[in-house]
């Protein structure tokens, strides 16, 4: 059994924390979401919603019934119990079917009618922002940075602080407001981030039901590649997003209608992206991409196939890419079978982009390396 105690707001050192005690048969911990004190009225006190969603993967993995002292939004409770939990429990044995026992409420939580999305500078993030300007049917008002586990290492909060600073710069440039949520997920929930990233990010948005009426989770996959891979939460984002909503907060999965290369093609028409695009595994938006990590190799090769790579010379070492083009394309070829890399290969073929013969030599080398890593 996993029990979520009543939530409360505590203030310390200029911050406001939304807290709840989490109890099992073995121990009791405190889970928290923190914002600057000036944004305390954005927090969702008196509801178990954010804690429930954040803890759902761990509870299902351990087969623990969840009991909530605070009410849960009726829509969220129904959709978790009748849609998400049964669907995930039906795939393999990683997650077990569990009960969620809680009082429910169908009363909307008062909010500021804000519309938000996460900001990272990645392809999916920037595409969502690009598509939801003032003339869209769902115009953004806020960008968010959530410290939900993506920042790694001993000094991961330094990474969070840097990302917040970059988001503030981007917000100033584009006229978007910012909101930052710190958590202690890394300390108390020892899970692989890619397994649970959407649960955690959506839980941070649920913690801000005093602010958001709409939140857009940027999709990492197009709708045609929907499937349930329990070790890649992005693969079933449309299901999670549908099930996480409440009477006061609507979630949308943004960008599922297009493929990744189409997102990059659209962004190449948006000059703001020339300074902010950062698909790189390393560093932060607005900084130079490394050019050789797995994401850079794929996305920079896509930009090369689109004849748009030179537009990004402020954040990409274009000369270095051309100097190492055979290796970069070879890495993409070595990842055949992954639909994101297959898109890039197909684009090279469709646009009749010449592939250096040495790229196929690199492909064999990278394939052997990837196979060794898998073993």
Secondary structure, 3 states (H helix, E strand, C coil): CEEECCCEEEEECCEEEEEEEEECCCCEEEEEEEEEHHHHHHCCCCECHHHHHHHHHHHHHHCCCEEEEEEEEHHHHHHHHHHHHHHHHCCCCCCCCCCEEEEEECCCCCCCCEEEEECCCCHHHHHHHHHCCCCCCCCCCEEEEECCCCCCCCCHHHHHHHHHHHHHHHHHHHCCEEEEEEECHHHHCCCCHHHHHHHHHHHHHHCCCCCEEEEEEECCCCHHHCCCCCCCHHHHHHHHHHHCCCCCCEEEEECCCCCHHHHHHHHCCCCHHHHHCCCCCCCCCCCCCCCCCHHHHHHHHHHHHCCCHHHHCCCCCHHHHHHCHHHHHHHHHHCCCCHHHHHHHHHHHHCCCCCCHHHHHHHHHHHHHHHHHHC
